[in-house]
Amino acid sequence: MCRHLAWLGEPRSLADLVLAPEHGLLRQSYQPRRQSHGLVNADGWGVGWHDPAHPDHPHPVRWRSAQPLWNAAAFAAVAPLLHAGSVVAAVRSATVGMPPDETAAAPFAGGPDGRWLVSHNGRVDRSVLPFRHDAESVCDSAVLAAHVLALGPDRLAATVIEVAAADPGARLSLLLGDGERVLAVSWGDPMAYLERPDGVVVASEPYDDDPRWVDVPDRHHLEVTPAGQVVVTPLDPAPPPTPAPIHSSREAATP
């Protein structure tokens, strides 16, 4: 299990989003309040953002590490100087057996135009996912992220439903951002969002006690549009078709 957040709005410093909040990702790395699987998130961290100072460079910038966020002295020193209006950040609690290096830390990057950042909160059996050479790591989250991006972010809801059908025990809460939108799915672990005058935060759990936080129920899809509108819809898998009754030839002939 992991903790993550996304921001879309006016530029804010990375320190303001990740380090400064009373119950933000820094504290969630050692004392999460709503985490249902695992106790700490000490297996790495990552922050990805779209640099507003270089609009001609569409690909996001990332800073990732395999160390706990509380040990990230260099990031803490620079984060107040880095500002962005589109951010995806995460702290990691590694699934047992997954690699411990920084390539396994979210956010992962890619997509058709290379602009998307993806974070996964949960676990999934990699055997139900196709092997992909473009996955950044062999860890379950990286393989899932590559699969989601290969099928397309706009197909996120359908992809999650399909993967969950193949692995009913999977926890598939996902958070994506491309600089213009934020997409999210709660599946196995709810999340919350906060609408501020300057933008919207979507997170695994509230980073403060502001009463305006809204919980997103489990198995829901969320989109923050380029205009800042939050749209939440349920993810109800379509029921399987009812099989046609099977009759023997004797039954078919009976009036």
C-alpha positions as CSV (number, residue, x, y, z in Angstrom):
1,M,0.0,0.0,0.0
2,C,1.1,3.6,-0.6
3,R,0.0,7.1,-0.1
4,H,-0.3,9.6,-2.9
5,L,-1.7,13.0,-4.0
6,A,-2.3,15.1,-7.1
7,W,-2.7,18.8,-7.5
8,L,-4.2,20.7,-10.4
9,G,-4.5,24.5,-10.2
10,E,-2.4,27.6,-9.7
11,P,1.3,26.9,-9.2
12,R,2.2,25.9,-5.7
13,S,5.6,24.9,-4.2
14,L,6.4,21.2,-3.9
15,A,7.1,21.9,-0.2
16,D,3.7,23.4,0.3
17,L,2.1,20.3,-1.2
18,V,4.3,17.4,0.0
19,L,6.2,18.5,3.1
20,A,4.4,21.4,4.9
21,P,0.8,20.0,5.5
22,E,0.4,18.7,9.1
23,H,-0.7,15.3,7.8
24,G,0.8,15.5,4.4
25,L,2.9,12.9,2.6
26,L,5.9,13.5,4.8
27,R,4.0,12.5,7.9
28,Q,2.1,9.8,6.0
29,S,5.4,8.2,5.3
30,Y,5.7,7.2,9.0
31,Q,2.2,7.9,10.4
32,P,-0.6,7.5,8.0
33,R,-4.1,8.0,9.4
34,R,-6.3,6.1,7.0
35,Q,-4.0,3.4,5.7
36,S,-5.6,-0.1,5.9
37,H,-2.7,-2.2,4.6
38,G,0.8,-1.7,6.1
39,L,1.9,0.7,8.8
40,V,4.5,2.9,7.2
41,N,5.6,4.1,3.8
42,A,9.3,4.0,4.0
43,D,10.3,2.2,0.8
44,G,10.7,5.2,-1.3
45,W,9.0,8.3,-2.7
46,G,8.5,10.3,-5.9
47,V,7.3,13.6,-7.1
48,G,6.4,14.4,-10.7
49,W,5.4,17.8,-12.1
50,H,4.8,19.7,-15.3
51,D,7.2,22.7,-15.3
52,P,5.2,25.9,-16.0
53,A,8.5,27.7,-16.9
54,H,9.0,25.5,-19.9
55,P,5.7,25.0,-21.7
56,D,7.5,23.9,-24.8
57,H,8.8,20.9,-22.9
58,P,5.6,18.7,-22.5
59,H,7.2,15.8,-20.6
60,P,7.0,16.0,-16.8
61,V,10.0,16.3,-14.5
62,R,10.4,13.7,-11.8
63,W,12.4,13.2,-8.6
64,R,12.3,9.7,-7.2
65,S,14.2,7.9,-4.4
66,A,14.3,4.5,-2.8
67,Q,14.9,6.1,0.6
68,P,12.2,7.3,3.1
69,L,10.9,10.8,2.5
70,W,11.9,11.8,6.0
71,N,15.6,11.3,4.9
72,A,15.2,13.4,1.7
73,A,17.3,16.4,2.9
74,A,18.2,17.5,-0.6
75,F,14.5,17.5,-1.7
76,A,13.5,19.4,1.5
77,A,16.1,22.1,0.7
78,V,15.0,22.6,-2.9
79,A,11.2,21.9,-2.7
80,P,10.3,25.4,-1.6
81,L,11.8,26.8,-4.8
82,L,10.0,24.4,-7.2
83,H,6.5,25.5,-8.2
84,A,4.0,23.7,-10.5
85,G,0.3,23.7,-11.2
86,S,0.2,20.0,-12.0
87,V,1.8,17.6,-9.5
88,V,1.6,13.9,-8.7
89,A,3.5,12.7,-5.6
90,A,3.7,9.4,-3.6
91,V,5.3,7.6,-0.8
92,R,5.8,3.9,-1.1
93,S,5.1,0.8,1.0
94,A,6.5,-2.0,-1.2
95,T,4.5,-5.1,-1.9
96,V,6.4,-8.1,-0.5
97,G,8.8,-9.5,-3.1
98,M,8.9,-6.3,-5.2
99,P,12.2,-4.6,-6.0
100,P,13.4,-1.9,-3.6
101,D,15.1,0.5,-6.1
102,E,13.9,4.0,-7.1
103,T,12.5,2.8,-10.5
104,A,9.7,1.1,-8.5
105,A,8.7,4.3,-6.9
106,A,5.7,6.2,-8.3
107,P,4.9,8.3,-10.2
108,F,5.6,6.4,-13.4
109,A,5.5,8.4,-16.7
110,G,4.5,7.8,-20.3
111,G,1.3,7.6,-22.3
112,P,0.8,8.4,-26.0
113,D,2.3,11.9,-25.7
114,G,4.6,11.2,-22.8
115,R,2.8,13.7,-20.5
116,W,1.1,11.3,-18.1
117,L,2.1,10.6,-14.5
118,V,0.7,7.5,-12.8
119,S,0.6,6.4,-9.1
120,H,-0.8,3.2,-7.9
121,N,-2.0,2.6,-4.3
122,G,-2.5,-1.2,-3.7
123,R,-1.4,-4.5,-5.2
124,V,-2.1,-6.7,-8.2
125,D,-1.0,-10.1,-9.4
126,R,1.4,-9.4,-12.3
127,S,0.4,-12.7,-13.9
128,V,-3.0,-11.2,-15.0
129,L,-1.2,-8.3,-16.8
130,P,0.5,-8.5,-20.2
131,F,4.3,-8.3,-20.2
132,R,5.3,-4.9,-21.4
133,H,8.9,-3.8,-22.3
134,D,8.0,-0.2,-21.6
135,A,7.3,-0.8,-17.9
136,E,9.8,1.1,-15.8
137,S,10.2,-1.7,-13.2
138,V,9.1,-5.3,-12.8
139,C,7.2,-4.3,-9.7
140,D,3.4,-4.7,-9.8
141,S,2.6,-1.0,-9.8
142,A,4.9,-0.2,-12.7
143,V,3.6,-3.0,-14.8
144,L,0.0,-1.9,-14.0
145,A,0.9,1.7,-14.9
146,A,2.4,0.7,-18.2
147,H,-0.8,-1.4,-19.0
148,V,-3.1,1.6,-18.1
149,L,-1.1,4.0,-20.3
150,A,-0.9,1.5,-23.2
151,L,-4.7,1.2,-23.2
152,G,-5.1,4.9,-22.7
153,P,-6.0,7.1,-19.7
154,D,-9.5,7.8,-21.1
155,R,-10.1,4.1,-20.7
156,L,-9.0,4.0,-17.1
157,A,-12.4,2.9,-15.6
158,A,-12.8,0.0,-18.1
159,T,-9.2,-1.1,-17.6
160,V,-9.5,-1.2,-13.8
161,I,-12.8,-3.2,-14.1
162,E,-11.1,-5.7,-16.4
163,V,-8.0,-6.1,-14.2
164,A,-10.2,-6.6,-11.1
165,A,-12.1,-9.3,-12.8
166,A,-8.9,-11.1,-13.6
167,D,-7.6,-10.6,-10.0
168,P,-10.5,-10.2,-7.6
169,G,-8.2,-9.6,-4.7
170,A,-6.4,-6.7,-6.4
171,R,-6.4,-3.2,-4.8
172,L,-6.4,-0.8,-7.7
173,S,-6.6,2.8,-6.5
174,L,-4.9,4.9,-9.2
175,L,-4.0,8.6,-9.6
176,L,-3.1,10.1,-13.0
177,G,-2.2,13.7,-14.2
178,D,-1.1,15.1,-17.5
179,G,-0.8,18.8,-16.7
180,E,-4.4,19.6,-17.8
181,R,-6.5,16.9,-16.0
182,V,-6.4,14.6,-13.0
183,L,-8.0,11.2,-13.3
184,A,-8.4,8.8,-10.3
185,V,-10.0,5.5,-9.4
186,S,-10.8,4.3,-5.9
187,W,-10.8,0.5,-5.8
188,G,-9.9,-1.3,-2.6
189,D,-8.9,2.0,-0.9
190,P,-11.0,5.2,-0.8
191,M,-9.6,8.6,-1.4
192,A,-10.6,12.2,-0.9
193,Y,-10.5,15.6,-2.7
194,L,-10.4,19.2,-1.6
195,E,-11.6,22.1,-3.7
196,R,-9.6,25.3,-3.0
197,P,-10.0,28.7,-4.5
198,D,-6.7,28.1,-6.4
199,G,-7.2,24.5,-7.4
200,V,-8.0,20.9,-6.5
201,V,-6.1,18.3,-4.4
202,V,-6.9,14.6,-4.7
203,A,-5.3,12.3,-2.2
204,S,-5.3,8.9,-0.5
205,E,-6.2,10.7,2.7
206,P,-6.7,14.4,3.7
207,Y,-3.5,16.2,4.4
208,D,-5.1,18.4,7.0
209,D,-8.4,18.7,9.0
210,D,-10.0,21.2,6.6
211,P,-13.8,20.3,6.8
212,R,-14.1,20.9,3.0
213,W,-12.5,17.5,2.2
214,V,-14.9,15.2,0.4
215,D,-14.5,11.4,0.6
216,V,-14.6,9.5,-2.6
217,P,-16.4,6.1,-2.1
218,D,-14.7,2.9,-3.0
219,R,-15.1,1.8,-6.7
220,H,-15.6,5.3,-8.1
221,H,-13.9,7.2,-10.9
222,L,-12.9,10.9,-10.4
223,E,-11.9,13.5,-13.0
224,V,-10.7,17.0,-12.4
225,T,-11.3,18.8,-15.7
226,P,-9.1,21.5,-17.1
227,A,-11.7,24.0,-15.8
228,G,-11.3,22.7,-12.3
229,Q,-14.6,20.9,-12.1
230,V,-14.6,17.6,-10.1
231,V,-16.7,14.8,-11.6
232,V,-17.2,11.6,-9.6
233,T,-19.0,8.6,-11.0
234,P,-19.5,5.0,-9.7
235,L,-17.7,2.1,-11.3
236,D,-20.4,-0.5,-11.6
237,P,-19.1,-3.5,-13.7
238,A,-21.7,-4.5,-16.2
239,P,-23.4,-7.8,-15.1
240,P,-22.4,-10.8,-17.1
241,P,-24.9,-11.9,-19.7
242,T,-27.4,-14.4,-18.6
243,P,-26.6,-17.7,-20.3
244,A,-29.3,-19.1,-22.5
245,P,-31.0,-22.2,-21.0
246,I,-29.6,-25.4,-22.3
247,H,-32.3,-28.0,-23.3
248,S,-31.9,-31.6,-24.3
249,S,-33.6,-32.8,-27.5
250,R,-36.2,-34.5,-25.4
251,E,-37.0,-31.3,-23.5
252,A,-37.2,-29.3,-26.7
253,A,-39.8,-31.7,-28.0
254,T,-42.0,-31.5,-25.0
255,P,-45.0,-29.2,-25.5
